[in-house]
Amino acid sequence: MNPMKKPLALVTGASRGIGAAISKRLAQDGFHVVLNYASQEARAKELLQEIESQGGSATLCPFDVSQSTQVDEKLEWITQHLGPLSVLVNNAGITLDTLLLRLKNEELDRVLSIDLKGAIYCTRAAIRPMMKAKQGSIIQIASVIAEMGNAGQSAYAAAKAGLIGFSKSMAQELASRQIRVNVISPGFIQTEMTQVLTDPQKEAILRSIPLGFYGAPEDVASIASFLASPGSRYITGQVIGVNGGMYM
Ligand SMILES: NC(=O)c1ccc[n+]([C@@H]2O[C@H](COP(=O)([O-])OP(=O)(O)OC[C@H]3O[C@@H](n4cnc5c(N)ncnc54)[C@H](OP(=O)(O)O)[C@@H]3O)[C@@H](O)[C@H]2O)c1
């Protein structure tokens, strides 16, 4: 629960990787963080304990972002029991790497449902209380692949590029209510998502990064922290690359 009535942030896909780093950072910033995840309850519980051991506060909130009924019910629960959201971070995502000729309809549906429709469902369910409160920051986690494309990642690129178009439209719809909508577009960040790549793939990516090293989840978290803070009050509808110069 949120007994101190701290400002509230929901992070989807918080159980590990970038979502976990953003959640820890927002908790350090003084938010009560709602930790969403799909299946990995043990990891989410560990994160909750870590946040609490550092003096922060959080609430676990499992749901599948691709299921609009679940999203609506959980967001309603959050508003009723914890208060209106100040910050929504749409981070939950999966990759799907295959050439288009081999892409199955179910695979296409799955990546679009989680990476694009999931963010749209969460945004739609979150904005009514934000509009009433006339404040809010919505942060979408897209990908450098949305901006530059990548052979074998057409479905993922389509989902993440769709997220950018969606976010710019929402930034325009919501600006008069002082709700800001921005996109973070990470490059190669070391998480379980990128662990599955082969060594030759990782080496090729490293050669394409001008700064010469892979990003850490904390590199994304520090930008999310900024976008959640009043320091970014004049920034909306932007795509902020966190990619070591991989795409300029
Ligand atoms: N890593 C990179 O290099 C990189 C680069 C660009 C963009 N990104 C984007 O950054 C985001 C986080 O990536 P990551 O590397 O941290 O990935 P990750 O380590 O694979 O973590 C993915 C997270 O998303 C959650 N999730 C998956 N499907 C979900 C669903 N249907 N409903 C709710 N939660 C769901 C997972 O929950 P469970 O643990 O419960 O399964 C997990 O918490 C993704 O959107 C990804 O596309 C990552």
Ligand as a Chemical Component Dictionary entry (heavy atoms), coordinates in Angstrom:
data_LIG
# 
_chem_comp.id                   LIG 
_chem_comp.type                 NON-POLYMER 
_chem_comp.pdbx_formal_charge   0 
_chem_comp.three_letter_code    LIG 
# 
loop_
_chem_comp_atom.comp_id 
_chem_comp_atom.atom_id 
_chem_comp_atom.alt_atom_id 
_chem_comp_atom.type_symbol 
_chem_comp_atom.charge 
_chem_comp_atom.model_Cartn_x 
_chem_comp_atom.model_Cartn_y 
_chem_comp_atom.model_Cartn_z 
_chem_comp_atom.pdbx_ordinal 
LIG N1  N1  N 0  17.745 -4.891  -23.765 1  
LIG C1  C1  C 0  17.863 -4.125  -24.821 2  
LIG O1  O1  O 0  18.944 -4.049  -25.451 3  
LIG C2  C2  C 0  16.714 -3.295  -25.311 4  
LIG C3  C3  C 0  16.943 -2.420  -26.370 5  
LIG C4  C4  C 0  15.917 -1.637  -26.847 6  
LIG C5  C5  C 0  14.660 -1.720  -26.266 7  
LIG N2  N2  N 1  14.452 -2.585  -25.240 8  
LIG C6  C6  C 0  13.096 -2.629  -24.671 9  
LIG O2  O2  O 0  13.172 -2.401  -23.280 10 
LIG C7  C7  C 0  12.102 -3.111  -22.624 11 
LIG C8  C8  C 0  12.691 -3.975  -21.506 12 
LIG O3  O3  O 0  13.656 -4.845  -22.084 13 
LIG P1  P1  P 0  14.600 -5.797  -21.211 14 
LIG O4  O4  O 0  15.833 -5.978  -21.990 15 
LIG O5  O5  O -1 14.663 -5.322  -19.821 16 
LIG O6  O6  O 0  13.743 -7.159  -21.323 17 
LIG P2  P2  P 0  13.651 -8.447  -20.378 18 
LIG O7  O7  O 0  14.845 -8.547  -19.496 19 
LIG O8  O8  O 0  13.343 -9.558  -21.302 20 
LIG O9  O9  O 0  12.367 -8.126  -19.458 21 
LIG C9  C9  C 0  11.105 -8.036  -20.024 22 
LIG C10 C10 C 0  10.079 -7.657  -18.985 23 
LIG O10 O10 O 0  8.800  -7.544  -19.639 24 
LIG C11 C11 C 0  7.857  -8.331  -18.919 25 
LIG N3  N3  N 0  6.798  -8.812  -19.800 26 
LIG C12 C12 C 0  6.917  -9.571  -20.912 27 
LIG N4  N4  N 0  5.695  -9.815  -21.435 28 
LIG C13 C13 C 0  4.794  -9.204  -20.632 29 
LIG C14 C14 C 0  3.384  -9.096  -20.621 30 
LIG N5  N5  N 0  2.634  -9.668  -21.571 31 
LIG N6  N6  N 0  2.791  -8.382  -19.621 32 
LIG C15 C15 C 0  3.527  -7.816  -18.656 33 
LIG N7  N7  N 0  4.869  -7.876  -18.606 34 
LIG C16 C16 C 0  5.496  -8.573  -19.570 35 
LIG C17 C17 C 0  8.655  -9.445  -18.297 36 
LIG O11 O11 O 0  7.925  -9.986  -17.191 37 
LIG P3  P3  P 0  8.216  -11.484 -16.626 38 
LIG O12 O12 O 0  9.585  -11.417 -15.998 39 
LIG O13 O13 O 0  7.163  -11.747 -15.621 40 
LIG O14 O14 O 0  8.184  -12.390 -17.808 41 
LIG C18 C18 C 0  9.930  -8.687  -17.888 42 
LIG O15 O15 O 0  9.709  -8.014  -16.670 43 
LIG C19 C19 C 0  11.395 -3.906  -23.711 44 
LIG O16 O16 O 0  10.255 -3.192  -24.139 45 
LIG C20 C20 C 0  12.427 -3.967  -24.823 46 
LIG O17 O17 O 0  11.831 -4.120  -26.089 47 
LIG C21 C21 C 0  15.453 -3.385  -24.741 48 
# 
loop_
_chem_comp_bond.comp_id 
_chem_comp_bond.atom_id_1 
_chem_comp_bond.atom_id_2 
_chem_comp_bond.value_order 
_chem_comp_bond.pdbx_ordinal 
LIG N1  C1  SING 1  
LIG C1  O1  DOUB 2  
LIG C1  C2  SING 3  
LIG C2  C3  SING 4  
LIG C2  C21 DOUB 5  
LIG C3  C4  DOUB 6  
LIG C4  C5  SING 7  
LIG C5  N2  DOUB 8  
LIG N2  C6  SING 9  
LIG N2  C21 SING 10 
LIG C6  O2  SING 11 
LIG C6  C20 SING 12 
LIG O2  C7  SING 13 
LIG C7  C8  SING 14 
LIG C7  C19 SING 15 
LIG C8  O3  SING 16 
LIG O3  P1  SING 17 
LIG P1  O4  DOUB 18 
LIG P1  O5  SING 19 
LIG P1  O6  SING 20 
LIG O6  P2  SING 21 
LIG P2  O7  DOUB 22 
LIG P2  O8  SING 23 
LIG P2  O9  SING 24 
LIG O9  C9  SING 25 
LIG C9  C10 SING 26 
LIG C10 O10 SING 27 
LIG C10 C18 SING 28 
LIG O10 C11 SING 29 
LIG C11 N3  SING 30 
LIG C11 C17 SING 31 
LIG N3  C12 SING 32 
LIG N3  C16 SING 33 
LIG C12 N4  DOUB 34 
LIG N4  C13 SING 35 
LIG C13 C14 SING 36 
LIG C13 C16 DOUB 37 
LIG C14 N5  SING 38 
LIG C14 N6  DOUB 39 
LIG N6  C15 SING 40 
LIG C15 N7  DOUB 41 
LIG N7  C16 SING 42 
LIG C17 O11 SING 43 
LIG C17 C18 SING 44 
LIG O11 P3  SING 45 
LIG P3  O12 DOUB 46 
LIG P3  O13 SING 47 
LIG P3  O14 SING 48 
LIG C18 O15 SING 49 
LIG C19 O16 SING 50 
LIG C19 C20 SING 51 
LIG C20 O17 SING 52 
# 
